[in-house]
Amino acid sequence: MMSGGKGLDLLLCLITVGLAGDPYVFYDWTVSYITASPLGVKQQTCRNGIQQRKNSWQDGVSGTNCPIPAGWNWTYQFQVKDQIGSFFYFPSLGFQRAAGGYGGINVNNREVIPVPFGTPDGDITLFISDWYIKSHKELRKDLERGNGLGAPDGVLFNGLGPYQFDRSLVRDGIPYQIINVEPGKTYRLRVHNVGIATSLNFRIQNHNLVLVETEGSYTVQQNYSNMDIHVGQSYSFLVTMDQDASSDYYIVASSRFVNTSAQTMAPGVAILHYSNSQGPASGPLPDPPNEYDTYFSMNQARSIRWNVSAGAARPNPQGSFRYGDITVTDVYVILNRPPELVDGKLRTTLNGISYIAPSTPLKLAQQFNVPGVFKLDFPNRFMNRHAKVDTSIINGTFKGFMEIIFQNNDTSVHSYHLDGYAFFVVG
């Protein structure tokens, strides 16, 4: 992949795991800041660093492990064995993801386990994200004061601003992403929404998207003209270059479910360039879904089906569990509501509790029996009482099966991330 101007180096790097020879892969990262201008305004951004899913002692999430102090280093050692597919990593403290602190991890099948589609002619990773002119430090301060983030200032592709499809929306000289392809070839596009707040609709002008995988699970292959990708979600599409290449084609990521004042902001626009293209992309962008069709995104998500006959990290099919025979040991209805004042500060809650990270990491407190660090009293449903701040933990059953029902009573879209685990929506 290449850009149409000087690279910004906002993004980190892409890891691919699944080599036929040496089973060990080693990477070194240095976390630092650089200056970049993805929307034409200079600001501080992240460069290089990793915090990703590991075992419980190398989790990286606040509370289960200590953060890495400035000038220190930490070695993560983890085995990639339970999942294949497309993932991304990001720092979980300091709001650095809003400054471009993220990168991709691709986990491939072992050679003895077949992939449920033909080998693509190329593999391309795309990071789409909302972007704010304010620095990540300013954004965090706004949230701590109880203010909302507001509408983003634009949408990026791989840390680069939009192609100048409209001079009234996109200023001159902004570098943009170009994807170079060969006619007649089929490519696997791994698309990650690495933003912090905005759902994005992804589409490619005149091209069909065949969904084949999402976050470690192969799917029943279905065709889409566009896909709503919410914050934190990752999808793999097979895209065949079957057009006549009379010109380049737009690749678009536009905001969804934002207030009307934000509709004038520029969407993310990259360029799909055939090697035999006869000219630059021009004309209007491909149409997004109807913004007022509130059920479109929900019905689209419901249309995704797990490919239970395909193998993944292990030779057994993904759906080999007899799910109807599983005994559910714990049921949690986790409800989020609009932010509310708790001790004078605006806080978001789950089942009426706003989590606060303890000074002693949870795993250390557990191993050394340190009293008073956390409570195993997180309620299994919303309690009709005043919201509070607490270090309240779910007391799960070891090797049990937990059913989790997410109930969004807020007025905006929310994404949930279950750290260290994968889950597939069942209803």
Secondary structure, 3 states (H helix, E strand, C coil): CEECCCCCCCCCCEEEECCCCCCCCCCCCCCEEEEECCCCCCEEEEECCCCCCCCHHHCCCECCECCCCCCCCCCCCCCCCCCCEEEEECCCCCCHHHHCCCEEEEECCCCCCCCCCCCCCEEEEEEEEEECCCCHHHHHHHHHCCCCCCCCCEEEECCECCCCCCCCCCCCCCCCEEEEECCCCEEEEEEEECCCCCEEEEEECCCCEEEEEECCEEEEEEEECCEEECCCCEEEEEEECCCCCCCCEEEEEEEECCCHHHHHCCCEEEEEEECCCCCCCCCCCCCCCCCCCCCHHHHHHHCCCECCCCECCCCCECCCCCHHHCCCCEEEEEEECCCEEECCEEECCECCEEECCCCCCHHHHHHCCCCCCCECCCCCCCCCCCCEEECECCCCCCCCCEEEEEEECCCCCCCCCCCCCCCCCCC
